[in-house]
Amino acid sequence: MKAVIYDNPGDPEVLHIGDWEDPLPDDDEVLVKVVASALNRADTLQRRGKYPPPKGASPILGLEISGTVAACGSKVTKWSEGDNVFGLIPGGGYAEYAVIHEDMALPVPKGLSMEEAAAIPEVFLTAFQALLWLADLKKDETVLIHAGASGVGTAAIQLAKVVGANVIVTASAPKHDLCLALGANKAIDYHEGPFEQAVMDATNGKGVDVVIDFIAAPYLQQNVNCLRTDGRMVLLAVLGGTKVGQFNMGPVLFKRLKIIGSTLRSRNREYQIRLTKDFGDFALELFEKRRLKPVIDHVFDWAEAADAHKLMENNENQGKYVLKIG
């Protein structure tokens, strides 16, 4: 088969379409003829040699796919050849064929294109895990979502609004309209300086119940200061660095705060299957009713994968970049 590959780690220019061995499904897996995949930060880090795939996973980039079932393993009972599916995989999405465990695959919601379906798995599962499994966000609570116009950010805004929460986001000013259109109540331009006071002003000095953060060290103190008593912060990435110079831990103790770190790709399959089932039960009908929608910035031909990677690394995307395969 053909796949987007690279010979050595490096800049986006190392990506090219080449030949790769066809994947073979295990007994409990299906082989998918891939129609679309989508970009994630993990792809750019892996391409640079900074984020190796989990043991046993395909070294080909791509954590999410949509396509048609081409073959089924001997023990598969949920799917048949010709079914349209989408889902999260540990690697291998930038290719003509990929394999996925039968319990990790979901049916493409009625009315959604394959490109839209490919833009769902990683960002919506990550946001669902963070908001509902880990932070236990409730109706009428307030959540601060950093990187509001990112793939996970746009998914998190929508999920929070479905729950009935109030949403504050940080994003660059040109991306505010998108965040507000998705349901955010307040958008803060992080280029204008510290966000803490703007968050406190927006909440009448009360602070927020939940913070979803990707930046880490530079935002830690402000995040803690913004949280109200019994607040929860979920840390999903460390884009701003891991080392904190000085940090006042007092609010963590006095406000009984929870700080939770989480990844998804490195979770075991059993965890991912349970998460996928809960997400499917919660969200598939909402996608069909368009109460939830994947936000796509641009669809690229897979021959343009390097261009897509460059744009993502420059933080130019609003929502997802999708690759059309084949």
DRENVO-766302 format. One line per 3 residues: number of its first residue (from 1); their letters; for each residue x, y, z of N, C-alpha, C, O. Coordinates in pm, whole numbers, plus 50000, padded with zeros to 5 digits. Layout:
N
NUM> a> X,Y,Z,X,Y,Z,X,Y,Z,X,Y,Z  ...;
REM end
This chain:
326
1> mka> 50084,49881,50000,50000,50000,50000,50088,50124,50000,50209,50117,50024  50026,50239,49973,50093,50367,49982,50063,50429,50119,49958,50406,50178  50159,50508,50168,50142,50575,50297,50228,50700,50299,50324,50711,50223;
4> viy> 50194,50794,50386,50280,50909,50411,50386,50864,50511,50353,50828,50624  50511,50867,50471,50619,50816,50554,50734,50917,50558,50731,51018,50488  50833,50887,50640,50957,50966,50642,51071,50871,50676,51054,50775,50752;
7> dnp> 51186,50899,50621,51302,50812,50640,51376,50842,50770,51426,50751,50836  51382,50969,50806,51446,51012,50929,51366,51125,50991,51303,51202,50918  51365,51138,51123,51291,51247,51187,51342,51382,51140,51459,51397,51104;
10> gdp> 51250,51482,51141,51293,51614,51100,51178,51709,51077,51068,51688,51129  51203,51812,50998,51104,51913,50965,50996,51853,50875,51011,51741,50827  50887,51925,50852,50778,51870,50771,50820,51819,50634,50756,51729,50580;
13> evl> 50926,51876,50577,50969,51837,50443,51012,51691,50433,51025,51638,50323  51034,51624,50548,51074,51483,50540,50958,51393,50499,50980,51279,50460  50835,51443,50507,50718,51362,50475,50704,51343,50325,50719,51437,50248;
16> hig> 50676,51220,50284,50651,51191,50144,50568,51063,50133,50562,50984,50227  50504,51045,50020,50426,50924,49997,50518,50815,49944,50593,50835,49848  50513,50700,50009,50596,50588,49969,50525,50456,49990,50407,50453,50027;
19> dwe> 50596,50348,49968,50541,50213,49982,50559,50162,50125,50660,50189,50189  50458,50088,50172,50464,50030,50306,50389,49897,50304,50297,49878,50224  50428,49809,50390,50363,49679,50396,50218,49692,50441,50187,49769,50532;
22> dpl> 50129,49617,50377,49987,49621,50416,49971,49569,50559,50033,49470,50596  49887,49636,50641,49861,49585,50776,49767,49465,50771,49682,49455,50682  49783,49377,50867,49695,49259,50876,49616,49266,51006,49675,49285,51112;
25> pdd> 49484,49252,50999,49404,49260,51122,49421,49137,51209,49425,49025,51159  49430,49159,51341,49423,49047,51435,49281,48993,51439,49192,49045,51371  49259,48889,51518,49127,48825,51523,49017,48923,51563,48904,48911,51516;
28> dev> 49049,49020,51651,48948,49111,51702,48955,49249,51637,48902,49346,51691  49021,49259,51522,49037,49386,51453,48970,49383,51315,48944,49277,51260  48944,49502,51262,48897,49514,51125,49001,49591,51044,49069,49679,51096;
31> lvk> 49010,49556,50918,49095,49629,50824,49009,49734,50756,48903,49703,50701  49054,49859,50759,48976,49970,50705,49047,50029,50584,49166,50060,50588  48970,50043,50474,49017,50120,50359,48999,50266,50396,48886,50316,50400;
34> vva> 49108,50335,50423,49103,50469,50480,49062,50571,50373,49117,50573,50263  48965,50653,50408,48923,50765,50322,48985,50896,50372,49025,50980,50291  48991,50912,50504,49044,51037,50560,49111,51009,50693,49073,50917,50766;
37> sal> 49211,51091,50724,49274,51094,50855,49280,51241,50896,49232,51327,50823  49338,51269,51011,49344,51407,51058,49471,51429,51137,49529,51336,51192  49514,51555,51143,49638,51590,51212,49615,51614,51360,49510,51663,51402;
40> nra> 49717,51578,51438,49721,51608,51580,49862,51650,51619,49958,51619,51548  49875,51721,51732,50007,51763,51779,50100,51644,51794,50220,51655,51770  50045,51530,51834,50128,51411,51850,50197,51373,51720,50309,51322,51722;
43> dtl> 50131,51397,51606,50192,51364,51477,50316,51448,51452,50419,51397,51408  50307,51577,51482,50422,51665,51457,50537,51631,51551,50654,51637,51512  50504,51596,51675,50610,51558,51770,50674,51426,51730,50796,51411,51737;
46> qrr> 50592,51329,51687,50646,51200,51643,50735,51217,51520,50841,51155,51510  50692,51302,51428,50772,51327,51307,50910,51383,51342,51007,51358,51272  50917,51459,51451,51044,51516,51495,51125,51420,51583,51235,51454,51628;
49> gky> 51071,51301,51609,51143,51204,51690,51127,51224,51839,51204,51169,51918  51025,51304,51879,51008,51338,52021,50890,51266,52087,50864,51286,52206  50820,51182,52013,50701,51116,52070,50684,50980,52002,50602,50967,51911;
52> ppp> 50760,50881,52044,50752,50750,51977,50615,50686,51996,50550,50708,52099  50570,50607,51898,50440,50540,51912,50446,50435,52022,50553,50386,52056  50330,50401,52077,50327,50295,52180,50380,50163,52124,50378,50140,52003;
55> kga> 50427,50080,52212,50481,49950,52172,50377,49872,52092,50262,49857,52134  50418,49824,51976,50330,49744,51892,50247,49824,51794,50183,49766,51706  50247,49957,51806,50167,50040,51716,50241,50064,51586,50364,50056,51581;
58> spi> 50166,50094,51481,50227,50129,51353,50313,50254,51368,50272,50348,51436  50430,50257,51307,50513,50378,51311,50464,50486,51216,50514,50599,51219  50366,50454,51132,50309,50554,51042,50229,50654,51125,50162,50615,51221;
61> lgl> 50235,50781,51089,50161,50884,51159,50011,50865,51141,49966,50793,51051  49933,50931,51228,49787,50931,51213,49717,50853,51321,49729,50731,51328  49643,50925,51407,49576,50864,51522,49425,50849,51504,49357,50799,51594;
64> eis> 49373,50891,51391,49229,50881,51370,49201,50860,51223,49269,50912,51135  49097,50780,51199,49064,50743,51062,48913,50740,51043,48836,50726,51138  48874,50753,50918,48740,50716,50874,48756,50639,50744,48850,50662,50669;
67> gtv> 48664,50546,50719,48675,50467,50598,48576,50353,50596,48478,50354,50671  48602,50257,50511,48512,50144,50489,48580,50015,50530,48697,49992,50496  48510,49930,50602,48564,49801,50644,48594,49716,50520,48505,49688,50439;
70> aac> 48721,49676,50507,48763,49596,50393,48772,49447,50426,48757,49362,50339  48797,49416,50553,48806,49277,50598,48791,49274,50749,48817,49373,50817  48748,49159,50801,48727,49143,50945,48808,49026,50998,48822,48923,50932;
73> gsk> 48862,49044,51119,48928,48934,51186,48831,48823,51219,48709,48843,51218  48883,48706,51249,48800,48585,51264,48702,48595,51381,48599,48526,51380  48730,48678,51482,48643,48688,51599,48557,48815,51600,48486,48840,51698;
76> vtk> 48562,48892,51495,48485,49017,51488,48338,48986,51467,48302,48909,51377  48252,49046,51549,48107,49024,51538,48029,49152,51514,47912,49147,51477  48091,49268,51535,48017,49394,51531,48014,49458,51393,47930,49545,51367;
79> wse> 48103,49417,51304,48116,49486,51176,48119,49387,51061,48154,49270,51078  48080,49437,50943,48085,49357,50822,48156,49436,50713,48166,49558,50719  48205,49364,50614,48271,49430,50502,48176,49531,50438,48060,49501,50413;
82> gdn> 48226,49651,50413,48145,49756,50354,48089,49856,50451,48038,49961,50410  48096,49828,50583,48047,49923,50683,48136,50047,50686,48258,50039,50671  48074,50162,50706,48149,50287,50720,48175,50313,50868,48082,50319,50948;
85> vfg> 48302,50329,50904,48341,50343,51044,48440,50457,51060,48500,50504,50963  48455,50500,51185,48561,50595,51220,48609,50561,51359,48540,50491,51434  48727,50610,51395,48773,50579,51529,48917,50619,51554,48988,50666,51466;
88> lip> 48957,50598,51678,49090,50630,51728,49180,50508,51716,49140,50397,51751  49301,50529,51666,49399,50422,51655,49532,50471,51713,49553,50591,51723  49622,50380,51752,49750,50423,51810,49851,50469,51707,49957,50521,51744;
91> ggg> 49821,50452,51579,49909,50493,51471,49866,50427,51342,49795,50326,51343  49911,50484,51228,49885,50421,51100,49779,50487,51015,49739,50430,50913  49732,50605,51054,49620,50668,50984,49655,50729,50850,49568,50737,50763;
94> yae> 49780,50771,50830,49818,50835,50704,49852,50728,50600,49963,50727,50547  49760,50639,50571,49788,50527,50482,49660,50480,50415,49550,50513,50458  49677,50403,50308,49560,50354,50235,49478,50256,50317,49356,50247,50302;
97> yav> 49546,50181,50406,49477,50084,50491,49528,50097,50634,49645,50128,50657  49439,50072,50728,49475,50072,50870,49389,49970,50942,49284,49931,50893  49435,49927,51059,49356,49833,51139,49309,49903,51266,49375,49992,51318;
100> ihe> 49192,49860,51313,49135,49914,51436,49062,49803,51509,48996,49720,51447  49073,49800,51642,49000,49702,51722,48850,49723,51701,48804,49837,51693  48776,49616,51693,48633,49629,51662,48558,49714,51764,48459,49778,51730;
103> dma> 48604,49717,51890,48537,49795,51992,48582,49940,51995,48523,50022,52066  48685,49974,51919,48729,50113,51908,48667,50183,51788,48675,50305,51776  48605,50105,51700,48540,50163,51582,48398,50205,51616,48330,50140,51696;
106> lpv> 48354,50316,51555,48219,50367,51572,48157,50387,51434,48228,50411,51337  48024,50378,51424,47960,50401,51294,47963,50548,51257,47942,50634,51343  47989,50579,51131,47988,50718,51087,47847,50772,51104,47753,50716,51047;
109> pkg> 47828,50880,51180,47694,50934,51203,47626,50975,51072,47691,51025,50981  47497,50953,51066,47421,50988,50947,47434,51138,50919,47423,51221,51010  47457,51170,50794,47467,51310,50754,47607,51366,50758,47629,51478,50712;
112> lsm> 47704,51292,50814,47842,51340,50820,47924,51279,50707,47907,51162,50672  48012,51359,50650,48104,51309,50549,48217,51231,50615,48235,51237,50737  48291,51157,50534,48407,51085,50587,48511,51182,50642,48576,51153,50743;
115> eea> 48527,51297,50577,48622,51396,50626,48580,51448,50764,48663,51466,50852  48450,51472,50782,48401,51518,50912,48422,51410,51017,48463,51439,51129  48393,51285,50982,48408,51176,51079,48553,51161,51123,48580,51133,51240;
118> aai> 48647,51180,51029,48789,51167,51064,48835,51275,51159,48936,51259,51228  48762,51386,51165,48800,51498,51251,48746,51484,51394,48767,51572,51477  48678,51374,51422,48614,51358,51553,48699,51285,51657,48715,51338,51767;
121> pev> 48755,51168,51629,48798,51078,51736,48894,51134,51839,48863,51136,51958  49011,51181,51796,49113,51222,51893,49068,51341,51977,49081,51340,52099  49014,51444,51911,48983,51566,51985,48858,51551,52070,48855,51600,52183;
124> flt> 48757,51485,52020,48635,51471,52101,48653,51370,52213,48600,51390,52322  48725,51261,52188,48751,51167,52297,48838,51230,52405,48814,51209,52524  48937,51308,52364,49022,51378,52461,48942,51477,52543,48955,51482,52665;
127> afq> 48859,51556,52476,48778,51656,52546,48673,51589,52635,48649,51635,52747  48612,51482,52587,48512,51408,52665,48576,51350,52791,48521,51360,52901  48693,51289,52774,48765,51233,52889,48796,51341,52990,48774,51323,53110;
130> all> 48848,51455,52943,48891,51562,53033,48773,51624,53108,48779,51641,53230  48668,51657,53035,48555,51730,53094,48465,51641,53178,48426,51679,53288  48430,51525,53126,48327,51443,53190,48382,51329,53274,48328,51301,53381;
133> wla> 48487,51264,53229,48543,51155,53309,48631,51207,53422,48621,51159,53535  48717,51304,53392,48816,51348,53490,48770,51468,53572,48780,51466,53694  48720,51571,53506,48679,51692,53578,48536,51685,53628,48497,51764,53714;
136> dlk> 48456,51592,53577,48317,51575,53621,48242,51708,53613,48176,51749,53709  48252,51774,53499,48187,51904,53479,48036,51891,53489,47977,51799,53433  47974,51984,53561,47830,51980,53585,47759,52100,53524,47821,52201,53491;
139> kde> 47630,52088,53509,47547,52199,53461,47565,52320,53551,47572,52308,53674  47573,52436,53489,47585,52567,53556,47723,52594,53614,47746,52701,53669  47816,52498,53604,47953,52528,53642,48020,52609,53530,47966,52620,53420;
142> tvl> 48136,52664,53560,48210,52744,53462,48344,52679,53436,48416,52640,53528  48378,52667,53307,48503,52605,53267,48585,52704,53186,48533,52775,53101  48715,52707,53215,48811,52785,53137,48886,52689,53046,48953,52597,53094;
145> iha> 48874,52710,52914,48937,52623,52815,49045,52703,52743,49015,52797,52671  49170,52664,52763,49278,52728,52690,49286,52672,52548,49237,52562,52522  49348,52747,52458,49357,52706,52317,49218,52673,52263,49195,52566,52206;
148> gas> 49126,52767,52283,48986,52741,52251,48957,52710,52106,48858,52645,52076  49042,52756,52014,49018,52733,51872,49094,52612,51819,49088,52583,51699  49165,52541,51905,49233,52419,51864,49131,52307,51842,49012,52325,51869;
151> gvg> 49178,52194,51793,49086,52082,51774,49019,52039,51903,48896,52027,51908  49099,52016,52007,49041,51977,52136,48959,52092,52195,48854,52069,52255  49007,52215,52177,48935,52330,52230,48795,52343,52171,48699,52365,52244;
154> taa> 48784,52331,52039,48652,52344,51976,48559,52231,52017,48439,52251,52031  48615,52111,52037,48534,52000,52086,48490,52024,52230,48375,51998,52265  48582,52074,52312,48551,52096,52453,48444,52203,52472,48357,52190,52558;
157> iql> 48450,52309,52392,48347,52413,52402,48209,52351,52379,48116,52375,52456  48197,52271,52274,48067,52214,52240,48018,52116,52346,47900,52118,52383  48107,52031,52395,48067,51934,52498,48025,52005,52627,47927,51965,52691;
160> akv> 48098,52110,52663,48064,52185,52784,47926,52249,52771,47850,52252,52868  47895,52301,52653,47764,52363,52633,47653,52260,52635,47544,52289,52685  47677,52141,52583,47576,52034,52590,47546,51999,52735,47431,51974,52771;
163> vga> 47651,51998,52818,47633,51969,52961,47555,52081,53029,47488,52058,53130  47564,52202,52976,47496,52316,53037,47587,52406,53118,47543,52479,53206  47718,52399,53087,47816,52479,53159,47838,52614,53091,47802,52633,52975;
166> nvi> 47897,52706,53166,47941,52833,53110,48086,52818,53066,48165,52751,53133  48122,52880,52954,48253,52857,52894,48328,52988,52874,48277,53083,52815  48452,52991,52925,48547,53098,52898,48664,53036,52824,48711,52929,52862;
169> vta> 48712,53101,52718,48826,53048,52645,48936,53151,52635,48911,53272,52644  49058,53103,52617,49167,53189,52572,49201,53148,52429,49205,53030,52396  49227,53248,52346,49265,53226,52206,49313,53359,52151,49284,53464,52208;
172> sap> 49387,53356,52041,49426,53481,51977,49301,53548,51920,49204,53481,51885  49304,53680,51911,49186,53758,51874,49120,53713,51744,48997,53708,51738  49196,53680,51638,49130,53637,51514,49048,53509,51527,48965,53479,51440;
175> khd> 49070,53433,51634,48999,53307,51653,48880,53319,51748,48811,53220,51774  48855,53439,51799,48746,53457,51895,48609,53431,51833,48522,53371,51897  48589,53474,51711,48457,53458,51649,48418,53311,51641,48302,53276,51667;
178> lcl> 48512,53225,51606,48484,53082,51600,48443,53030,51737,48343,52959,51750  48521,53064,51839,48491,53016,51975,48353,53062,52022,48278,52984,52081  48321,53187,51997,48191,53241,52039,48078,53177,51960,47971,53152,52015;
181> alg> 48100,53150,51831,47997,53086,51749,47969,52944,51797,47857,52895,51782  48068,52879,51855,48050,52743,51907,47982,52742,52043,47941,52636,52091  47970,52860,52106,47898,52867,52232,47974,52925,52348,47919,52937,52458;
184> ank> 48101,52962,52329,48176,53022,52439,48108,53151,52484,48061,53229,52402  48102,53172,52615,48041,53293,52671,48137,53411,52674,48094,53527,52672  48267,53381,52678,48367,53487,52688,48496,53437,52624,48539,53325,52649;
187> aid> 48558,53522,52541,48687,53488,52479,48790,53592,52520,48764,53712,52513  48906,53545,52563,49014,53630,52613,49135,53616,52520,49175,53504,52487  49192,53728,52479,49310,53728,52393,49435,53713,52480,49473,53805,52553;
190> yhe> 49499,53597,52472,49616,53573,52557,49736,53659,52515,49831,53673,52591  49731,53717,52396,49840,53805,52353,49840,53937,52431,49940,54009,52432  49730,53969,52495,49719,54096,52567,49779,54090,52706,49778,54189,52779;
193> gpf> 49832,53975,52745,49895,53963,52875,49827,53860,52962,49749,53780,52911  49855,53858,53092,49797,53759,53182,49645,53756,53173,49579,53860,53163  49590,53634,53176,49446,53616,53159,49371,53614,53292,49248,53624,53295;
196> eqa> 49444,53602,53403,49380,53581,53533,49276,53688,53566,49164,53654,53604  49310,53815,53552,49217,53920,53589,49094,53920,53500,48983,53944,53547  49113,53892,53371,48998,53887,53280,48903,53774,53319,48781,53790,53309;
199> vmd> 48957,53661,53362,48873,53549,53407,48797,53588,53533,48677,53561,53545  48865,53650,53628,48799,53689,53753,48692,53795,53726,48586,53793,53788  48720,53887,53635,48619,53989,53601,48496,53923,53537,48383,53961,53566;
202> atn> 48520,53825,53451,48409,53759,53381,48323,53675,53474,48208,53645,53442  48379,53636,53589,48305,53552,53684,48268,53629,53811,48237,53569,53914  48273,53762,53802,48240,53846,53918,48324,53811,54040,48276,53812,54154;
205> gkg> 48451,53779,54014,48544,53750,54121,48536,53610,54180,48609,53578,54273  48448,53527,54126,48429,53393,54183,48528,53290,54131,48559,53193,54199  48580,53311,54010,48667,53211,53950,48589,53103,53880,48467,53111,53869;
208> vdv> 48660,53000,53832,48599,52893,53753,48606,52761,53830,48686,52745,53921  48520,52669,53790,48518,52537,53853,48618,52442,53792,48673,52355,53860  48642,52459,53661,48728,52365,53588,48818,52444,53493,48775,52542,53432;
211> vid> 48943,52399,53481,49035,52451,53381,49083,52335,53296,49123,52231,53348  49079,52353,53163,49139,52257,53070,49259,52326,53007,49245,52426,52937  49380,52271,53032,49503,52342,52995,49595,52254,52911,49603,52133,52930;
214> fia> 49664,52318,52817,49763,52253,52733,49901,52319,52746,50000,52268,52693  49908,52432,52816,50028,52515,52814,50125,52478,52926,50246,52480,52907  50072,52444,53041,50150,52395,53156,50223,52507,53229,50158,52601,53275;
217> apy> 50356,52500,53241,50433,52582,53334,50398,52731,53334,50373,52785,53442  50393,52800,53221,50367,52945,53225,50227,52981,53275,50205,53093,53320  50134,52887,53268,49995,52915,53307,49959,52859,53445,49851,52887,53495;
220> lqq> 50049,52781,53506,50011,52707,53626,49960,52797,53738,49853,52772,53792  50036,52901,53774,49995,52985,53886,49864,53056,53857,49777,53063,53943  49849,53109,53736,49724,53177,53701,49606,53079,53703,49497,53114,53749;
223> nvn> 49627,52960,53652,49520,52860,53653,49474,52831,53796,49354,52829,53824  49569,52810,53884,49537,52781,54025,49466,52900,54088,49370,52883,54164  49513,53019,54058,49450,53138,54116,49307,53158,54064,49222,53211,54136;
226> clr> 49280,53114,53942,49148,53132,53881,49046,53030,53932,48925,53053,53921  49093,52921,53987,49000,52817,54031,48934,52855,54163,48997,52910,54253  48806,52824,54172,48735,52847,54298,48747,52723,54386,48805,52623,54344;
229> tdg> 48695,52729,54506,48704,52617,54600,48650,52489,54537,48545,52490,54472  48723,52379,54557,48691,52247,54501,48703,52245,54349,48641,52161,54283  48782,52336,54294,48805,52339,54150,48894,52225,54103,48967,52164,54181;
232> rmv> 48885,52199,53972,48962,52090,53912,49033,52142,53787,48973,52213,53707  49158,52107,53772,49233,52141,53652,49282,52013,53586,49339,51927,53652  49259,52001,53455,49308,51886,53379,49415,51936,53283,49390,52024,53201;
235> lla> 49535,51881,53295,49649,51918,53212,49666,51814,53103,49689,51696,53131  49655,51858,52976,49657,51765,52863,49784,51773,52780,49810,51684,52699  49863,51878,52798,49988,51893,52723,50077,51991,52797,50035,52056,52892;
238> vlg> 50202,52000,52752,50299,52089,52817,50365,52176,52710,50488,52186,52703  50282,52239,52626,50335,52314,52512,50422,52431,52555,50511,52472,52480  50400,52485,52675,50478,52599,52721,50597,52561,52808,50671,52649,52851;
241> gtk> 50616,52432,52833,50728,52389,52915,50684,52322,53043,50567,52331,53082  50778,52253,53109,50748,52173,53227,50805,52228,53357,50767,52181,53465  50893,52325,53351,50963,52372,53470,50901,52503,53520,50889,52600,53445;
244> vgq> 50861,52504,53647,50803,52622,53711,50906,52683,53804,50960,52614,53891  50934,52813,53786,51033,52878,53871,50987,52891,54014,51043,52827,54103  50886,52970,54039,50828,52986,54171,50678,52961,54162,50612,53005,54068;
247> fnm> 50626,52891,54261,50484,52855,54258,50429,52857,54399,50483,52791,54488  50322,52931,54421,50255,52937,54550,50155,52823,54559,50051,52825,54493  50186,52724,54641,50100,52606,54654,49985,52628,54751,49897,52543,54763;
250> gpv> 49985,52741,54821,49881,52764,54919,49740,52746,54866,49660,52678,54930  49704,52806,54750,49567,52791,54700,49527,52646,54672,49410,52611,54683  49625,52562,54636,49593,52421,54611,49538,52357,54738,49442,52280,54734;
253> lfk> 49601,52390,54851,49558,52335,54979,49431,52401,55029,49333,52333,55062  49431,52533,55035,49321,52605,55098,49190,52597,55019,49082,52602,55076  49202,52583,54887,49081,52573,54804,49047,52429,54768,48953,52404,54693;
256> rlk> 49123,52333,54822,49098,52191,54799,49094,52159,54649,49000,52097,54599  49197,52201,54579,49199,52186,54434,49250,52049,54392,49328,51985,54463  49204,52005,54277,49253,51883,54214,49325,51920,54085,49269,51990,54000;
259> iig> 49449,51874,54070,49525,51895,53948,49551,51757,53887,49620,51674,53947  49496,51734,53768,49497,51601,53707,49571,51607,53575,49537,51685,53487  49674,51524,53561,49743,51512,53434,49690,51392,53358,49660,51288,53418;
262> stl> 49678,51405,53226,49623,51293,53150,49673,51292,53007,49692,51396,52944  49695,51172,52956,49717,51149,52814,49613,51046,52770,49545,50985,52853  49601,51028,52640,49506,50928,52588,49576,50820,52509,49544,50702,52522;
265> rsr> 49672,50858,52426,49737,50760,52339,49804,50649,52418,49805,50533,52375  49860,50681,52533,49934,50581,52611,49844,50498,52703,49893,50406,52768  49716,50529,52709,49624,50448,52790,49613,50308,52732,49630,50289,52611;
268> nre> 49584,50209,52818,49570,50074,52767,49440,50060,52688,49349,50143,52697  49433,49953,52611,49319,49935,52520,49187,49925,52595,49084,49974,52548  49188,49860,52711,49064,49844,52786,49007,49980,52826,48886,50003,52817;
271> yqi> 49093,50069,52870,49050,50204,52907,48994,50275,52785,48887,50336,52792  49065,50269,52672,49020,50337,52552,48887,50281,52500,48804,50355,52448  48868,50151,52515,48741,50091,52472,48626,50142,52558,48520,50177,52506;
274> rlt> 48646,50146,52690,48540,50197,52778,48509,50343,52747,48393,50384,52745  48614,50422,52723,48594,50563,52690,48519,50577,52558,48427,50658,52547  48557,50498,52459,48491,50504,52328,48344,50468,52339,48260,50532,52277;
277> kdf> 48313,50364,52418,48173,50325,52433,48092,50435,52500,47983,50469,52455  48145,50491,52609,48074,50599,52678,48054,50720,52586,47947,50781,52583  48160,50753,52512,48150,50866,52420,48046,50839,52311,47966,50926,52279;
280> gdf> 48048,50720,52254,47951,50686,52151,47808,50695,52202,47721,50749,52135  47784,50642,52322,47651,50649,52381,47607,50793,52403,47490,50827,52386  47702,50877,52441,47672,51017,52471,47656,51101,52345,47569,51188,52339;
283> ale> 47740,51077,52244,47759,51177,52139,47706,51143,52000,47675,51235,51925  47695,51016,51963,47663,50985,51824,47531,51047,51780,47523,51104,51671  47429,51038,51862,47301,51098,51827,47312,51250,51820,47245,51314,51738;
286> lfe> 47396,51308,51905,47414,51454,51902,47481,51499,51773,47450,51607,51723  47572,51418,51719,47631,51450,51589,47526,51443,51479,47521,51529,51391  47441,51341,51485,47338,51327,51382,47239,51444,51387,47187,51486,51284;
289> krr> 47214,51495,51507,47123,51609,51522,47194,51742,51505,47132,51848,51513  47328,51737,51481,47413,51855,51461,47421,51943,51586,47452,52062,51576  47394,51885,51701,47419,51957,51825,47569,51954,51858,47619,52040,51931;
292> lkp> 47638,51858,51804,47784,51854,51805,47829,51848,51660,47763,51788,51575  47942,51912,51631,47993,51907,51495,48145,51915,51496,48202,51991,51574  48211,51836,51411,48355,51852,51396,48385,51983,51327,48317,52021,51231;
295> vid> 48485,52053,51375,48523,52183,51318,48648,52161,51233,48755,52129,51285  48634,52180,51103,48744,52155,51010,48793,52288,50953,48715,52364,50895  48920,52315,50968,48981,52434,50910,49003,52414,50761,48967,52499,50680;
298> hvf> 49063,52298,50725,49094,52274,50584,49114,52125,50561,49165,52054,50648  49075,52078,50443,49100,51941,50400,49214,51943,50298,49204,52009,50195  49321,51870,50327,49437,51861,50239,49439,51726,50169,49397,51625,50226;
301> dwa> 49488,51723,50049,49526,51597,49989,49646,51542,50066,49729,51618,50115  49654,51409,50075,49762,51354,50158,49901,51385,50103,50000,51377,50176  49908,51421,49975,50037,51464,49920,50080,51599,49978,50196,51638,49965;
304> eaa> 49987,51669,50043,50016,51799,50103,50036,51788,50254,50023,51888,50326  50067,51670,50303,50082,51649,50447,50187,51741,50507,50169,51792,50618  50297,51764,50436,50403,51852,50488,50350,51994,50506,50381,52058,50606;
307> dah> 50271,52043,50411,50215,52177,50424,50123,52186,50545,50126,52285,50618  50042,52082,50566,49952,52081,50681,50030,52083,50812,49992,52153,50906  50138,52007,50818,50221,52004,50939,50281,52141,50967,50285,52185,51082;
310> klm> 50329,52208,50863,50386,52342,50881,50285,52437,50942,50316,52511,51035  50164,52437,50888,50060,52527,50937,50023,52496,51082,50001,52587,51161  50015,52366,51116,49981,52331,51254,50090,52376,51349,50061,52425,51459;
313> enn> 50215,52361,51310,50324,52401,51398,50332,52553,51413,50390,52603,51509  50273,52625,51319,50264,52771,51329,50137,52818,51400,50110,52938,51407  50059,52722,51452,49935,52753,51524,49835,52832,51439,49765,52920,51490;
316> enq> 49830,52802,51311,49741,52876,51223,49602,52814,51211,49511,52878,51158  49585,52693,51260,49456,52625,51240,49350,52673,51337,49378,52707,51452  49227,52675,51288,49108,52694,51371,49024,52567,51354,48952,52552,51255;
319> gky> 49034,52478,51449,48974,52346,51433,49077,52250,51374,49197,52263,51399  49029,52154,51297,49111,52042,51252,49162,52059,51110,49095,52117,51024  49282,52005,51088,49332,51981,50953,49308,51833,50921,49344,51744,50999;
322> vlk> 49247,51808,50807,49212,51671,50766,49291,51636,50641,49312,51721,50554  49334,51511,50633,49400,51459,50514,49306,51365,50440,49255,51270,50499  49284,51392,50312,49208,51300,50227,49307,51199,50170,49403,51236,50103;
325> ig> 49284,51072,50197,49379,50966,50165,49348,50902,50029,49232,50872,49999  49451,50882,49950,49434,50811,49824,49402,50900,49706,49386,50851,49594;
REM end
